[in-house]
Amino acid sequence: MQPTKNFKLFLMLFLDSTTKKFLIGVWIGLAFSIAVILSTVGIMDGFERALRHGLKKSTGDVTMQSRYGFFQVNDKLKSKLAESKVTNYAALVQLESFMVFNDESRGVIVKGIESNYGKIVGLPLDLNPDSVAIGSEIANINHIKVGDEIVLAFGKGSAEFKNMPAINRFKVQTIVNHGVYQKDARMIYARMDEMQKILSLSDRVNMISFNIDHSHINADNDLQAIESKLTDMRLKFEPDFYFKPYWREFSSLIEAVQAEKVLISLILQLIVVISVFNVLAFIYFINEKKSKELFLFKALGLSKKAMNNLWIQLVVLIWLASSALAMVFVQLFRFLLLHVSFFKLPAEVYHMPRIDLYLAWTDYLLVFSLALVWILLITYYLLRKLKNKSLLEGLRQEFA
């Protein structure tokens, strides 16, 4: 008999109603175990990806600040930036303030921005005079709508007005969403020229945000490219300026997520191992329930090696079917995370209300491969134990 015909006959003889139910249970159990590992990796990768994206939307790739406070973006500085191939940049004034609305106040960070800043961070920040853009959580917490007026209070120092703050009224032009709770709950954008006028700064700023050229950079090498650029910039501008990548504020959290992802994924391999034992239980069950059919296969001249190959084909088929179903489970988990209110997270704790699953093809390959390795290893061990059963033992069992 040909191998394909052998395998078809093998399935026909052994898969009755009872064994089919057992097989379906094994299939769903293994698929669910694989999906749990994939979802765990996807949640952590999705969290890191969303966090980085949100942080980048609030600062650009890199921020540049003077060690001496406010500074001028003069021709000399522009020339040095051009030499460093930094062309996509925007100067800004960033300061702390108090926002007042309907007799409620909250501490905020106000960024006085140039017109091109919105292009750097990817936000709609083309502001009209006396207008501001506020973070979405500020709008939610204080019940502010587009068109409402808010009051911003700025400290002007002891040199002017006897420590009295500068109080100005602004109209809310737009509400922006960074995707990170801490940014959406504190960030307000205003025009830089108005901030400079209010604070009597002339043409001075205290920060420059810029993006590096991503046109020739693979997405996977994005972080390395920024780190490389930072090294180059520090050599040219220190000690007068210091630089921070967009993820610096949350770097410890990102490192913790990366470390925990590996650890949790290894621990969750126990779930797959338990599911693999269900596969072994299925093989034992077949050997006991269908012992006569197995004897018939051997009596017809099927060698032990060929018989073992049939078992291997069966467990590989179970693995393939489980992997396919696991991908369906992953999409189901993703839908629940994004749309079901029960899975909504407290944003002030987890930094964002919803976390999307993000899985690269390498994640699928790694998890599926590890599951296959576990299945083959344990199946090989089981088949070696079953291999000791001789044809003579089968004859005795048949005619007992």
N, C-alpha and C positions, 0 to 999 in steps of 0.2 A: 504493500500500500504506500502511496505517496504521502509525504508529511502533512500536506494540507488536508487530504482526505482523512488521514488518521486523526487530526485535530477536530475536524467536523464530526466524525463518528464518536470521538471522545466526549464532545459536548452533548451530542444527542443521547448517548447512553446515560450520562451522569446528571444531566440537568432536568430533573422532574420538578413537580410543583414545590416540594419541600426544599430541595436544594436551591431552587431559583429564589425563594424568599430569603434563604440564608445568604445567598450571593448578593442579592440587592442590599441587604443590611450591611454586608461587608463593604460593598461599593460605596454606599452613602457615608458610612462611618469613616472610611479612608479619605474620601473626597472632602468631608467636613474638616478633618484633621489638617489636611493640606491647606484648605482655605483659611483656617484659623492662623496658621503661620504666615501665609501670604498677606492676610489682612493686617496682622500685627506689623509686619515689615512695611506694608503700604501706608498704614497710619503714621508710623514714625517718619518715613520718608516724605509723606504728604505734609506732615506738620513742619518738618524742617524746610521743605520747599516753599510752603505758604508763608512761613515766618521770614525767610530770606526775601521772598518777593515783596512782602509788606514793608520790610525794613528798607529795601531798595527804593520803594515808592516814596519814602519819606526823606531820603537823603541823596539819592544817586549812588554811584559806585563808591566814591571816596569823598570825604570832607577834609578840608584843609583849613587850619586855624593858626593864627599867630600866637607865639608864646608871650607877647607883650600887649595883648588886647586888640583894640581896633586898629585897622591899618588901611592904607589906600591901595587900590588896584591901579598902580601907575604904569608908565610905559616899561620901566625896568622889570617889574613883576610880570607883565604881559609877555615881554620878550622871553623871560625864563620859562614861562608856561609853554610858549610856542616851541622853544628848543626841546622841551620835554614831550612834544607832540600831544599836548593837552589843548584841544581846541573847543571841545564841547563842555563849557563850564559856565557857571553863573555865580556871581557874588550875592551875598545876602547878609541881612542883619537878624541875628537870632537873640532873643531875650525873653526873660520870664515876665509874666504879667498876671493881673487879676481880671477876669471877665465877670461882668455884672449883667444879669438879665432877670427881670421880674423880682428884684430884691434878693436874688440868690447870686452868690459869687463862687468862683472856683479858680484855682491856680491853673494857668495855661502857659504854653510856650508859643510865642508869636514869632513867625518868620517873615521878615520883610524881604520880598523876593523881586527879582527882575522878571521881565516878560518871558524870557526864554527858560525860566526855571521849570515850568510845567512840562516842557519837552524833555528835560533831563530826567525827571522822576515819573513821567507818564501820567500826569494828573491834569484835569481841566482847571488851570490856574491863571487864566487871562482876566485879571481883575480890573474893574472900573474904579475911578477915584472914590475914596471914602467907602470902599467895599472890602469885605473879607470873605475868605473861604474857611469853613470850620469842619472839624472831624465829625464823622457820623455819630460817634458815641456822645460827643458833646451835645449834638442836636437831640439825641434820644433822651439823655439824662435830664437836660434842662428844657425839653419840649420847645426847641427852637425850630422855626421853619424858614425857608428861603423868603426874603423880604422883611424879616424881623430886624430890629435894631438892637445891637448890643453895645455895652460900654467896656472899654479896655483902659485899665489904669497902669501907667508905667512909672517906675521909679526914675527920677532924674538926678539922683545924687544930692549931696549936701551943698554943692556950689550954687545951685539955683533954687529960687522960690522957697528957701528955708525948709528943705526936705519935703515939700508938698509934691504929690504925684501928678503926672500929666494925665488928665482924663479926657478921652476922646470917644466919640460915638461913631459906630460903623454900621453899615447895612450888610446883612448876610446875603451874599450874591450866590453862593453855591455851597453844597455840602459834599465833602469828599470822603472816600473810603479807602484807607490804606490796607485794611485786612488784618491789622494788629491792634488789639484793644488799647494798649498803652498809647499808641500814636493817635488813634481815633478819639481817645478820651482827653487828649491834651493839646493837640496841634491846631493852631489857627494861622492862616496865611493872610498877609496884607501886602500892600505895595511898598517896595523898598524906599522909594523917594519920600513917601509920607512918613515912614518910620524915622528916616534920617532927619526930616524936618521937625518932627515932634521931639526928638531927643537931641537936637542941635548937633548932629554928627557931621555935618557938611557932606563930603562924599566918601566918608570912611565906612568900612564894613568890618565884620568880625569872623566871616566864614566864606569859603568858596567851596561849592559842590561841583564835581565833574564826573563824567563817565569816560571810561577808556574806550578805545576803538575795539568793538566786538566783531567787526566784519570778517576778520580772518581767524576767529577763535571758535573752537569747538565748544559746545555748551558744557560738556563734561570738564573742560579745562578753564572754565570761567574764573573760578576762585584762584587757581594758580596764576592766571594772567594778572588778576588784580594784585595779588601778593607780590608778584614780580615788579609790577608798576610801582607799588608802594616802596619797595627797596630802592628803585631808581630815583624816585622823588625825594626820599629821605636823604640820599647822598647829595643831591643838588640843592636842597632848601634848608636842611638843618644847619644850625640850631634855631634859626628864626621861626620856622614853621614846623608843625607836627601834623601827621595825617592819620585818619581813621577809616578803615573799610566799613561798609554799611552794616556788617554783622557784628562789629566790635561790642556793641552794647549788650548783645545776647549771646556772646561767644561761648560762655560757660554752659549755658543751657543747650546750645547746639552740640557742643562736645559731649554733654551728658546723654543726649538723645542718641547720638551715634554709638556711644559705648553700650547703652542699654539695649539698643536694637540687636546687636550681636549677641549679648548675653541672653536676652529673652528668646531670641530665635533658637539658640542652642537648647534652652530649657524646654521649649515647646516641641523639640524633636521627640520628647517622651510621648507626646500625644500620638505622633505618627507610629512610634514603636508599638504602642498599645493597639493601634488599629491594624498594624502588621500582624500582631498575634491573632487578631480576628481572622486574617487571611489563613494563618496556619491552622486555626481551629476549623476553618472550612475544609482545608485539605485533609485533616484528620477525620472530619465528619464524612467526607466522601470515601475515604479509605475503609471506614467501618461500615457505612451504609451500602456502599457499592462494591463490596469485596468480591462478590461473584463476577461482576463485570470486569473488574481489574484482573482477576484470575483468567477470565476469557481472553483478554488482550494478551496476556503473557503466554497463554497456551497456544494462541495463534501465531506465536513466533516473534512478538514484539519484545525487543531487548529491554533490559533495565535502563540503559542509557536513553533509548528512544522514549521510554515511558517517562523518565525524568524530564526529557525535553518537552513533553506534552504538558507536564505540570508547570514548567518554566514559562511556556507560551501562555498558559492560563493566567498566571500571576502577572505577567507583563500586560496582558489584555486588561486585567482588573486595574492595574496601575494607569494605563492609558485612559480608560473610561473614567477613573477617579480624578485624574488630572483635568480632563475636560469638564467634569461636573464641578470641580473645585473652582474653575474660572467663572462658572455660573454663580456659585455661592459668593465669590468675591464681588461680582457686580451687584448681587442682592445686598450684601453688607454695605457696599458703597451707597446704594440708593437709600438705605435706612439711615446712614450717617448724615446724608445731605438733606433729607426731606422729612424724616420723622421727628417730631418735636421731643420725643422721649430721649433721643440721642443728642440733643442740643447741649453743648458744654457751657459752663459758666465762664464767660470770656475773660473776666477779671482774674481768673485762676489759670486758665489754659491759653490765654493771650488771643484766642480767636473762638468764635461761637461754633463754627463748623470746621471739620477737618476732612479734606478729600483724600481718598486713597491714591497714592502714586506708586506705580510698580513699573520698573524697567524690565526689558526682556531678560536681562541677566538675573533678576530676582526670581522670575518664573523658572528659568533654567536651573538655578541653584537649588531651589526648594523641590522642584520635581525630581532632579537628579538625586538629591539626598534621600527622598522617599523611595526611589527605585533601588538605591544601594541597600537601604534597610530591608526592603522586601526580598531582594536577591540573596543577601547574606543569610537571613533567617530561614528562607525557603531552602537554600542549599544545605544548611545544617539539618533541617527536618528531613529532607530527601535522603541524606546520608544515613539517618536512623531508619527510615523506611526501607532503604536499599537492602538491609540485612534480611528481609523476609524473602525466603526462597520459594521456588515453584512447588517444592514438596510440601511446604507449610500450607500453601494455597490448596493443594489437592486434599490435604487432611481436613481443612476448614470446609471445603466444598462437599466432602462426602461424610462429614461427621454426623 
